[in-house]
Amino acid sequence: MFNRVPGAPAGGEAQALADIKQRDPAKRANGVAGLGVFGGVDAVKTVKGFLQDETETVRVAANYALALLGQAEALPKIIEYLGNEKHEYRKRGAVALASVSGAGIACDHESVESCKAAKKEYEAWWKKSGAGLSWDAKKKVFVAGSAETKAKKK
């Protein structure tokens, strides 16, 4: 669940938009995550609306979708998921970060210890690189920005 699939099939965004209207939290979460995979820049506003959903699974999906849509502000929350006691949230955090961070930090989501260690590494990475990250829309990954990019953000 929530894996980014290269070469999205036609109709993916339409299905995601239908799923986000469902009462069932699992279907809603899949729809929100689907918007991250299939949606464009216009999906960001819709996905942000799910950050306040009553169900944590949907909120996790919203942060993941935002990261897939190039929204760096979602990364600190995703990093927090690595310290979650629930395996499913650690897994989603690890998958999301491996998919979009470009940090090259390994995390075995099956191991609480591995996730705690990776969480510390990602926190250090975010502290060092967060302000200078830019989104490579072609590769769908965050990259360290150039010195010029960093200067513009100050």
C-alpha positions in Angstrom: 0.0 0.0 0.0 1.2 3.6 -0.8 4.0 2.5 -3.1 4.9 4.9 -5.9 4.4 3.2 -9.3 6.4 4.5 -12.3 4.4 5.0 -15.4 1.0 5.6 -13.8 -1.9 4.0 -15.8 -4.6 6.1 -17.2 -7.5 6.7 -14.8 -5.4 6.5 -11.6 -6.2 10.1 -10.6 -9.9 9.6 -11.3 -10.0 6.5 -9.1 -8.1 8.3 -6.3 -10.6 11.2 -6.4 -13.4 8.7 -6.1 -11.7 6.9 -3.2 -11.1 10.1 -1.1 -14.9 10.5 -0.9 -15.4 7.1 0.8 -16.3 6.8 4.5 -14.0 3.8 4.9 -10.7 5.2 6.2 -8.6 2.5 4.4 -10.3 3.5 1.1 -9.9 7.2 1.9 -6.2 6.6 2.7 -5.6 4.8 -0.5 -7.3 7.6 -2.4 -5.2 10.2 -0.7 -2.0 8.3 -1.4 -3.2 7.8 -5.0 -3.3 11.5 -5.4 0.3 11.6 -4.5 1.2 9.0 -7.1 -1.2 10.1 -9.9 -2.1 13.7 -9.1 -0.3 16.8 -10.3 0.5 20.1 -8.6 -3.3 20.8 -8.4 -3.7 17.9 -6.1 -1.6 19.5 -3.3 -4.5 21.6 -1.9 -6.9 18.6 -1.9 -4.3 16.4 -0.1 -3.5 19.1 2.5 -7.2 19.0 3.5 -6.6 15.4 4.7 -3.9 16.4 7.2 -6.6 17.0 9.7 -8.6 13.8 9.0 -10.0 12.0 12.1 -8.1 8.8 11.2 -4.3 8.6 11.6 -4.0 6.3 8.6 -5.4 9.0 6.4 -3.1 11.6 7.9 -0.1 9.4 7.3 -1.2 8.9 3.7 -1.6 12.7 3.3 1.9 13.4 4.4 3.2 10.6 2.1 1.2 12.0 -0.8 2.5 15.5 -0.1 6.1 14.3 -0.2 5.4 12.5 -3.5 4.0 15.8 -4.8 7.3 17.6 -3.9 6.1 19.3 -0.7 9.2 19.3 1.6 7.2 20.5 4.6 5.8 16.9 4.9 9.2 15.4 5.5 9.6 16.2 9.2 6.3 14.5 10.0 7.3 11.5 7.9 10.6 11.3 9.8 8.6 11.2 13.0 6.8 8.0 11.8 10.0 6.1 12.0 9.7 6.3 15.8 6.1 5.2 15.8 5.3 2.1 17.8 3.0 0.8 15.1 4.8 -1.1 12.4 2.5 0.1 9.6 3.4 3.7 10.2 7.2 3.0 10.5 6.9 1.1 7.2 5.1 3.9 5.5 7.6 6.4 6.8 10.5 4.3 5.6 9.0 3.7 2.2 8.2 7.4 1.7 11.6 8.6 2.8 13.4 6.0 0.7 11.3 7.0 -2.3 11.6 10.7 -2.2 14.4 11.9 0.2 17.4 11.2 -1.9 19.3 10.9 1.4 20.5 7.3 1.0 19.7 6.4 4.6 18.8 2.7 5.1 16.0 1.7 7.4 14.7 -1.8 8.1 11.1 -1.0 9.1 10.7 -4.4 10.7 13.3 -3.4 13.3 12.4 -0.8 15.9 16.1 -0.2 16.6 16.9 0.3 12.9 14.1 2.8 12.6 15.3 4.7 15.7 18.8 4.9 14.2 17.4 6.0 10.8 15.2 8.5 12.4 18.2 10.2 14.1 20.1 10.2 10.7 17.1 11.6 8.9 16.6 14.3 11.6 20.3 15.3 11.1 19.9 15.2 7.3 16.7 17.4 7.6 18.5 19.9 9.9 21.4 20.2 7.5 19.6 20.0 4.1 15.9 20.8 4.7 16.1 24.5 3.8 18.1 23.9 0.7 16.1 21.0 -0.8 14.5 21.4 -4.2 12.1 19.0 -5.9 13.3 17.3 -9.1 9.9 16.7 -10.7 11.4 14.5 -13.4 13.0 12.1 -11.0 10.4 12.6 -8.3 13.0 13.1 -5.5 14.3 15.9 -3.3 17.8 17.0 -4.1 20.1 19.4 -2.3 19.7 22.8 -3.9 22.5 24.8 -5.5 24.1 27.6 -3.6 22.1 30.0 -5.7 18.8 28.2 -4.6 19.9 28.4 -1.0 20.7 32.1 -1.3 17.3 32.8 -2.7 15.5 31.1 0.2 17.3 33.3 2.8 
